[in-house]
Amino acid sequence: MTWVLCCVLVFVSKGQTISVKDQVSNEPIPTVVAHDPSTGRVLYANGKGQLDLSTFADLELIQISSYGYQTVRLSFQQLSTLPDATLYLEKSNINLGEVVVAANKWRQNSDDVPQKIVTIAPSEVRFQNPQTAADLLGISGKVYVQKSQQGGGSPMIRGFATNRLLYSVDGVRMNTAIFRGGNIQNVINLDPFVISDAEVLLGPASVIYGSDAIGGVMSFETIKPGFSLDDETLIEGTIVSRYSSANKEKTGHANLQIGWKKWALATSFSSWDYDDLRQGSHGPEDYIKRNYVERINGQDVILTSEDPALIQIPSGYSQKNFMQKIRFQPSDHWEFNYGFHYSATSSYGRYDRHNRVRNGLPRYAEWNYGPQKWMMNHLKITHNQSGALYDRVNLSLALQNFEESRIDRSLNDPIRNTQIEKVTAYSANLDFSKSLNPKKFLFYGLEWVKNKVNSTGFTTDIETGEQEEGPARYPQSDWNSFGAYVNLESKIHEKATLQSGLRYSWYGIESQFDTRFYPFPFEQASLGNGNLTGSVGIVYRPKESWVLSTNLGTAFRSPNVDDIGKVFDSEPGAVTVPNPELKPEYATNLDLSLAKLWGDAFKVDITGFYTHLANALVRRNFQLNGQDSILYTGELSQAQAIQNAAEARVYGIQIGVQAKLTKSLSFFTDINFQEGKEELDDGSTSPSRHAAPLFGVTRLDYQASRLRAQLYVNFQGKRSFENLAQEERGKDEIYAKDENENNYSPAWYTLNLKVSYPILDILQLNAGIENITDQRYRPYSSGISGAGRNFIFSLRASF
């Protein structure tokens, strides 16, 4: 552990204040936190990296940490005698312990968490310049991201995806009752410019988060306004401008934070504009789409793409995000935080559907997602004061509004179909933390969630403008859940920590079906079920340089409105119909992890896992009113439905290696292997759709003075036709052809270079070349190719 201390003590009227800065650049670290391991209390720095430690007086151990820096552990007395009241942290990702939130919603040492948690440092996000929050997750090297269109990003974690993963924003559940089993892109609603902490909890987490947390939890914390620690008003802000050549990206972001002693404000606005995405020159010819459809003079006209046809049309879109936060701390014991988030995209084409062909011609003249909108109002009240029931309590109240839509029209058909889905989501969480004694911590809480689903459909004759009511995608529904959990952390030995937890959850659905358009044998459906889940895990540190951990946990996913009531064309010639007779699916998971540190120069991190999913909800052939086919959009289609018809098994290993080669040069690599099998109708097995092929990233990072440069390779292994999921094998529009003309996903790599350098004290230049060798590649299961050679330029001004 390296840390440098320098010059005089500074006292403010209300207590001891220190500044925390980067050892090399001398810049403040605004993301730093001070953590009291004995009670779990946390202090947050303001925008100048300042911490008021007066409430930590007389503590024997205070942990000062920030993602991407060496953690420092000192007593209050040592911190109070710092020369110049300044603590310098050394950049380093070679750590065994960090402060994390995702495990139980409270900040705690990762040393005490038996589950694997991946953190993505804010400094790494600024350096890598991800275009979307989905791309941000990909930085971790442990999350695989699928895209059906440029305006998308569906994470895959340990063989699970979509509604078997949970999203949390500032502690609020983002999953709704219409999260589907197919790929979803809700994560792009989040603004990567305002994410202060991003963590990925790998594996089941239903004890804390309830339904859907089977494969993992993605926890995002957005920036928290900082208070002024003296009599001067704290004013800080950031302006960012970015351009990328592959999609002619034009991005702008600005945020302003104002802090007083008890009040603080943060305002943020971001705007993105992306043109159609250019793919690379070297790769499978099957990824090139040589024509597209435009409406010209009242006719659908098939146009030929310009040679070499590398521009993927249509894939462009735009997006705007706004955030407003208000923070009020009337005393040391109470804190109130209000946050408002709003995000809206433009309409954008679903590129894989535009690649579908019928009778040698494009299947669709239009297939677009309408604007995807998300709004959240969130009030969080925190009380920190030791009592009989708790030391800390959070009350979190949130109201979210979601809107999405789908617009499609067949080639040369004047009838356009539109479906609009709106969800209003209410939630209330009450989370407690209590120190029973210096060796035992209790975390417990209650959760209530309600979703109201409003789904409509209509058709439009584009020649006459006449509109008629049409079939909706979902029934009108109310989805409710209630949960109560308890989690105990015990220091059973000076070198070992045990965590165990239980949760009971109840879920209910009330749906009203419209039978005017489809011959459903029911008009309403009710579902209600209760679920008990648990986990137990242990972390053992035989030495300071070793960490061994194991965790056995169960998780579940209760059927939602998408499962029981959706009507959509799941694949060519098939249509998914409602099935209200569903039960929850259950997962059992075992993790084994080992991490070993050699000084501050070398680290190996290995995790193996095995997950068994019972009563798995899968799409299978179905009969409706005794018929195995129905007429859908004028085409006789095989009826299918979501059913508890299978079990699945997923296992894998994740390996991470970090090495400090010299004072300035570091090496990192992450490799992920997972294998999944899913039961079919006839009892045979098929590879799981969401178990990604071998993938990872290898980085060579150079930092000296104020310059940082990184050369890195992203890669994916081959997925042969035989190893494709049964349902994926017929998707000609997204896969390449092998020597036998069968679909498969080829192996690929991209070579990339990023550089950052401060031109002035307040102005930072970031530049990069992604996919230097201009590979034409398509991530597994994706409907659109990744960017070809891409030049990125970004300027960041901070004040």
N, C-alpha and C positions, 0 to 999 in steps of 0.2 A: 504494500500500500504506500503510495507516494502522495504526500501533500506538503504544501509549502505555506508557512505562516509569516506574516509580516506586520509591522510597526505599531501603534497606540490604541488604547481602549477608548470607545466612544459610547457614552450613555445618553439615551433620550429620556424624556421626562417620565415615560411609563415603563422603562425597562431597558434591558441589554439588547442592542442591535448589532448584528454583524452583516457584512456584505460577503457574498459568495461569488467568486469569479473564475473564469477559465484560466488555467495556469499559463497557457501559451499566448492566447489573444488578449488577455486582461479584460475580456468582456464579461459583464454580469451574466449569471445563469438564472433566468427568471423561472425555470421549471424546477428549481431545487426545493426539496422539502426537508424539514427536520422531524424526526420520528422518535417517539418515546416507546421503546420496545416493552416496557413494563406495563403500560396501560393502553398502548395503541394510539395515543393522541398524536396528531399531525399538525405541523405549522407549515403554511404555504408562503413562499417568498413572493414579494411584489415584482413588478416589472423591472426593477433595478437589482434584483437578486438579493434583496435585503430581508432578513429574518429578525423578528423581535422575540428573543428567547426568554423574556421575563417570566412567562408562565411555566418554564422548564427549570426554574431556579433550583439548585441543589441536587439535580439529577446526576447520578453516577455515570449514566451512559445515554448519549444522544447520538442518533444516527443521522448524518447529513448525506443526502444522496440525490442524484439526478440520473436519468437514463443516459448511458453512454459515458459515464464518469466513474472513477474509482470511488467507492463508498468510504466515508470517514466516520469513525466512531470515537467520540471524545466525551469527557465529562463537561458539565456546565462550568466548572471551575477552569478547566483548560480552555474552553471557548471564551470565557470571560477575561482571560489574560492574553488574548491574541493581540499582537502588535498591529496597529492600524485597523483593528477590528475587521480584518479581512481574511477570509479563508479561500485558498486557491485549490481547485479540484483538477486532477489530471484526467484527461480523456483516456478512457479504456473500456472496451467491451468485455475484457477478461475479468469477470466477476462471478462469484458463486452466489452472492446474496444481493437482492434488490428489494425495494419496497413496491408491492403490487396491490391492486385493488380487486381484480376480477374474481379471486377465490371466494370472498365472502362479502363483497361490497364495501368493506372497510380496509384501509391501508394496513398492510402487515408485511413482515419480512418473508420473502420467498423461501428462506431457510426453513420456515415452519409450514410450508404448503407442500403436501405430497403430490399434487397434480402438477403437470408440466405447464408453465405459463411463459409465453414468448412476449417480450416487450419490444416496441418499436420506438426508438428514441426520437423526440421532436427534432433534434439536430440532424438526424439521418433523413427525416422527412424533408426538411428544408434543403438538404444537399441533393437528394435523389429527385426532387421535383416531380412527384407523381401527379398525373393529370386528374385522377379521381381517387375516391376513398378505396375503391376496389384495387387500384394500382398500388395504393399505400399498403394494403395488406400483403401484396406480393413482395414487398421489400423484405418481409420477415424471412423469406426463404423456406417457410414451413406451411404456407397457405397457397394452394393452387387456385388460379382464377380462370374461370370459363367465361367466354363472351359470345352471345348470339348476334350482337350488333355492337357498334362502337359505343353507343350509349348504354352500356351494360357492365356486368361484372358479377359473376356468381361464384363465391368462394367454395372450395372443396377442402374439407379437413378430415383426415383419417378415414377416407372412404365415405363420408357423409356430406350432404350439401342441402341447400334450399331450406325447406321447413324442418330439417333435422339439425339445423344450427340456429343459434340465438344471437340476435344483435341487441346490444345495450348501449344507450346514449345518455351520458350523465346519470347512469343508474336506472334509466327508464327502459322498459321492454319495448323494442321497436317492432317485433313480430306481430302480425295481425292474423285475424281469422281467415284471411284469404291468401296467406303465404302458401305457395303451391309446391308440389313435388318436382315440377319442371324447373328449369333455371329461372332465377329471379335477379332483378337488378336494383333492388331497393337501397343497397348500400351506397349507390352513387348520389343519393339525396344528401349525404353528409359532405361537408366542406373540409377538405384536407388542410386548408390554411388555418382553421380554428381548432384543430384537434391537438390538445396538449399532451395527452397520454393515450396510447393505443396498446392494448394487450389482447392476446389471444390465449384463452384457456383451452388446452387440447384435451379432448375427452369429455365424458359425461359430467354435467353440473346441474342436474335436476334438483338436488337438495336446496340450492340457493335460488335457482332461476326457474324451476318448474318445467312445464311442458316444452318440448322442442330442443332442449339442450342435450342432445345425444352425442353429436360429434364434437361439439365445442361451443365456446362463447367468444364473441368478438366484442370487447368492451372499449368504448370510446369515451374519453373525457374531453370536453371542450374547454377553451381558455377561461380562467377564473379571474375576474377583475382584482387587481391588487390595491391594498390600502397604502396611503402615505404614512410613513413612520416618524415624520416630523411635522412642522407647522406649514410646510410648503405643499401645495397641490401637486400630486404626482400626475404627470401627463406624458404618455408615450404612445407610439403608434408605428404602424408598418404599412408600406406601400410596395406592392409587387407587380411587376409586368413580365409576361412570359410569351415567347413565340416558339412553336415547334413546326418543323418543315413538313413532316409526313402527313399532317392533316391541316396544315396552315393554321395552327392554333393561335388564337388571340385571347389571352387571359389577363385580367386585371383584378387586383385584390387590394382592399384598404381596411385597416382596423384602427380604432382609436380607443385608448383606455384612460380614464380619469379617476384618480383616487384621492379621497380625503381620509381622515382618521377613522370614521365610522361608515362612510358610504364610498362605493366604487361603482363605476360604469364601464361597460365594454360594448362597442358597436363595431360590427363587421359587415362588409359587403364584398361579394365576389361575383365575377362574370366570366363565363367561358364561351368561346365560339369555335367550333370545330368544323372544318370542311370535310368532304369525303376522304377516307383514309387510303393512302397509297401503301400497297404491300411491296415486298422485296422482289428483286429480279431473278434470284437463283433459288429454284425450288420446284415443287410439283406443278405441272401444267393444269391439273384438275382444279386448282384453287382459282384459276382465272375465269371470270364470268365475262363473256365477250359481248353481251348485249344487255340492254335495260329498256324499260318501258316509260314513255312519256305521253301525256295527253296533248295532242296538237290538233287544233281546228276541230274539236269535238270527236277525235278518233284516237284510239290507243295505237301508238306507233312504236314499233320495236326498233331501237337505235343500236348501232354497232359501236362499241367502245373504241376509243383511239388506241392504236397499237403502241406499246405492247399490252394495253389493257390492264395496267397495274392499279388504276384507281377503282376502288370498290364503291360502286354507285347502287343504291343510295345508302350512305352511312353517316353523313354530317348531322350535327345537331348543336344546340346551344343550351346554356343553363345559367340560372342566377340564384344566388343564396344570400340571405340576410340573417343576421343574428343580433339580438340585443340582450344584454345581461345587466342585472342590477344586484348589488351585494350590499347588505346592511348588517353591521355587527354592533349592536347596542352595548354589549358587555363582553367580557372574556368567555362567558358561558353560553351566549346565544348568537346564532348567525342565521340570516335569512338570505336566500338566493333565488332570484327569479330569472328564468331564461326563456327567450322567444326565438324560435327557429323557423325559417321559411325557405323552401326550396322549390323551384319549378324548372322543368326542362321544356324545350320546344317539342313538337312532334318529331319522331325520327323513325326511319325505316328499320324493320327487322330484317337484317340482311340475309339470313339463312332462308327465310320464307321467299324472298325475292329470287333465290336461286332454284326454287322448285320448278319442275318442267312437267307439262302435260301435253301429250300428242306432239312432242317436238317443239313446243312453244312455251314461253313463260307461263306458269300457272296463274300468277297474279299480276294485275296491273297496279294494284296498291296492296301493301300490307305494312301498316305503320302502327307504332304505339303513339297514342295521343300524349299530350303533356302529362308528365308524372310529377305530382305535387305532394309536398309534405309540409305540415305545419305543426309545431309543438309549442304549447304553453306549459311551463314547468316551474312549480314552486317547491323549494326544498328548505325545510326548517331543521336546524341542528341544535341540539342542546348537549353541552359537555359539562357534567357535574356529577361527581360520584354520589350514588345513592343506593338504596336497597335493591332496586330493580335493574339499574343500569349505570354505567359511567358515561356512555354516549348514546344518543338516539337520533335517528334521522326520520323525519316525516316527509315523504315525497308524493306530491299530487301532480298529475299530468293529464293534459287533454291533447290528443293528437288527431289530426285530420289527414287522411290519405286519399288521393285520387289517381286513378290510372284508367286508360281506355285503349281499345283496340279497334282499328279501322282496316277493313279489307274489301277488295273488289276483284273479282276474277277478270281475266283478260277479255276485252270486248263485251263485257257485261255492264250495263248502265246502272246496276243496283249496287250501291255501297252499303256495307254492313258496319254498324257502329255499336260497340258495347262499352258502357261506362260503369266503373265500379268506384264507390265511395265508402270509406270506412271511418267511423268516428270511434276513437279508442279512449276510454277513461281508465285511469289506473291510480291506485293508492298503495303505497308501501310504507311500512313501519318497521324499521330495522334497529335492533338494539345490540350493544356491546357491553359486556360486564366482565371485569377482572375479579375472579373468585378468590384468587390468591396469586402470588408472583409466578406460579407455575400453571395456572389454569385460566383460560379465557372462554367465555360463553358468548356466542353470537346467536341471536334468534330474531324472528320477525314474522310479520303477516303481510299478505299481498292480496289485493282485489283488482281484477281487470274485467272490463266490459267492452265489447266491440259491437257496434251496430253496423250491419252491412246493408247498403242500398245499391242494388244492381239494376241497370236499365239497358234496353237495347232498342234500336230503331234502324230502319232502312231508308236510304235516300236515292231517288232516281236522279242521277247527276245531269240528265238531259232536260228534265222538266222541273227539277227542284222539289218534287213532291216527296213528303216524308210519311212513313207509316211506322207504327209501333212494331217492334220485332222482339225476338227472344232475348232474354237476359242471360248473362253467363252464370249467375248465382241466384239462389232464392233469397228473398228478403229475410234477414236473419238477425237474431241476437245471440251472441256468444259470451258466456260468463265463466269466470274462474275465481276460485278462492284457494289460498294456500297458507300453510303455517309450517315454519321450519325451526330447527334447533341444531346448532353445530358447536361441538366442544373441542377446544384445543388444549392438550395437556402436555406439559413437560414431564414425561415419565422417567427421564434420565437426563443428566447434564448433556448428553450427546444425542438424545432422541426426543422427538415430538410426535405425539399421536393426535390425529384429527378424526372425529367421527360425527356423523350427522344423520338426521331423519327429516323427512318432509311428507306432509299429507296434502294432497291437492284434490279439489273437486272441480269438474268441468261440466257445463251444460250448454246445449244448443237448442234454440227454437227457430224453425224455418218454415216459411210459407212458399210453396211451389206454384208457379204459373203453368197450368196444364193446357193453355190455349194453343201453344205452338208445338209441344211434344206430348206424346201419349203416356205421361207418367201415371203409374197406378196409385199415386198418393198425392195429396194436396198439402200436407204438412208433415213435419218430422220433428221428433224430440229425442235428444240424446242427453244422458247424464251418467257420469262415472266418477269414481274416486280412485286415487292412486297413492300408494305408499312407496317412497323410494328412500334409499339410504346409501351411505358411503363410509368407508373406514380406510385410513391410510397412515403411514408412518414415514417420518424423515429421520435418517440416522447419519450423524457426522462423526465417524471414528477419529478424524483429524480435521483441522481447519481447512485442509486442502481437498477433502473428500466429502461428497454428499451422495448418499444412497437413499432412494425413496421407492415406495410402492403404494398403490392405491387400488382398492376394489370398490367399484361403485355401480349403482343401477340408475337408469334414466328411463324416461318414457316420453311418448308424444301422443297426446290425446287427439282424436280426429277433429278437424276443424271444418269450417263451412266449405272450403275448397275441396276437401275430401268427400264430403257427403253429398254435395249439391252441384258440382260444376258440370257444365256442358261445353265441350270444345273439341275441335278436330286435333286429336293427339298425334296422329301421323296420317300419311296419305291413305285414304280408304277406311279410316277408323274414326269413331267419335266416342268420347267419354261421356257417360250419362250418370245421373245421381244414384247413390246407394246409401240410404240412411242407416243401414244395419252394420255399423262399424264399431270396433272396440279399439282401445289404445294399443300401441305397439310398445314393447319393453326391450331395453338394452341392458346387458351386463358387461362390464368392462374391467379388465385388469391391466395396470400399468406397472412397468419396472423401469426405473431410471438410475443412471450413474453419471456423476460429473466429477472430474478430477482436474485439479489445478496444480501446475508446476511453477511455483513462484508467481510472478506477474507476467510470464512470458508464454505459457502454453496451457491450453484448456481443451479437454475432450468431454463431450456431452452426448450420451447415448440413451435413447428411450425406446423400449419395445412395448407394444400394446396388442391386445386381443379384445374384440368386441363381438358379442353375439346378440342379434336382434330377433326377437320372437314376435309372432303375430304381425309381421311386417306388412305395412300398408303399401300395396303395389297395384299397378294397373293390369287387369286381366280381362280376357273376353267375358262377356256378360250377356244375359238375356233380360229383355225388358218386355213385360207382358207376354212372355213365352216366345218372343221373337229375338233372333240373334243379330238382326240388322234393322236400322231405321233410316229414314230419309233425312239427310242433313245438308242444307244449302243446295238442294236439288240433286244430291248424289247419294245413292244407296250405300251406307257405310256400316261396317262391323261395329256392333255395340260393345263398348268396354266400360269398366267401372273400377274405382279404387276398392280393393278388397283386402281383408286380413287373410292373405292366401300364401304366405311364404315365411321363411326365416332366412336370415342372412348372417354371414360371418365375415369380419374384416380383421386383418392383422397386418402388422408392419413394424418398421424400425425407422427411427430418425436419428441421424448422426450429425453432430456439429463439431467442427475443429476450429480453434482460434489460436494463432501464434503471433507473437511480437518478434519479428525477425531482427529488426534493429530499433533504435529509438524512434525512427520516423516511419518505418515500414512494417505493416501488419498483413497477415494472411487470414482469411476466413473462408469456410466452406460449410454448406448445409446440404445434406442429401436425404431424400425422403423416399422410402419404398413402402408401398401398401398393396395388399392383395385382397380382393373381395369376391365372395361367392354368394349368389342369390338363388333360392329355390324356384323352379319353374312349375307350371301346371302339372306336368307329367312326373314330377318328383326328381327330374334331373336338375343340374345346376348350371347357372350362367354367370359369367363375370359381372360384378356389380358396376352399374353405370357410373357411379360417383367415386369409385376408387381410381384416382388418377394414376397414370404411368409414373415410373421413376422420374423425379424432378428435383431441381435444386439450383443453387447459385454458388459460385466461387468468386471471391473478391481479393484483390491486392490493393491495399490502401496506403497512401503516402501522405504524411502530414509533417510539415516543417514550417516553422515560423507561422505565417498566416495563410499559407497555401495548403490546399488539400486536393489530392487527385486520386481517383480510383478507377482501376481497370477491372472489369468483372465480366463473367460469363453466366448467362441464364441458360438452362438446358432442360430437355425433356427426353425420355426414352421412347422407344417405339411401342405402339400398341397394335398388334397384329389383328387381322380379321377374326381369327379364332379366339382371341382374348378380348374382343369387343363384347359388350353386353348384347343380349339377343335383340333388344329393342333398338340398338344403335346400328346394327349391321345393314339395314336398308336405307339409311339416310345418305343418299348419293350427294345431296346438296352441301354436306359439310366435310366429307372425308375424301382423301385421295384414293386412287386405285392401285392395288398391288399387281404383280405380274400375272395373277389369275383374274384380274378385273374385279376383285373383291375390295370392299372398302376397308381402309385401315388408317391409323394415325401415325405418320412417319416421325422418327426422332428428329430433333432440331436443336440448334444452339444459336445464341446471339452474343456477339462480342461488343462490349460497351465501354465508353470512357466518360467520366464526369470530372469536372474541375470547379473549384470555387476559390475566389480570392477577393478580399476587401479592397476596392479601389480607393475608397475614402473611409474614414471612421464610421460613417453612417451609411455607406453604400457598398453592397455586396454583389459581385458578379458570379453567376453560376452559368456554366456552359457544359454541353455534353454532345456526344455522338452515340446514339443508340443503334444497334444492329449495323455495326461498321461494315461488315461484309455483305450487307444487303440481302440477307436470307429471306426467302419466301416461306414462311412457316405459319402454322395454325395450331394453337394450343388444343390439346385433346378435348373433344366434344364441343368445340367452339364452332360457330357458324360464320365467323369472319376471321381473316388472317391478321396477324400482328403487323405492326408498322414496319415498313422497310427502313432503309438508312434514314435516320432522323436526327436533324440538327436542332439542338435546344439552346435557347438563350434566355436568361432571366436576370432581372435587376431587382434587388430588394433594398429599399431605403428604410432605415429604422431611426427613430428619434425618441 
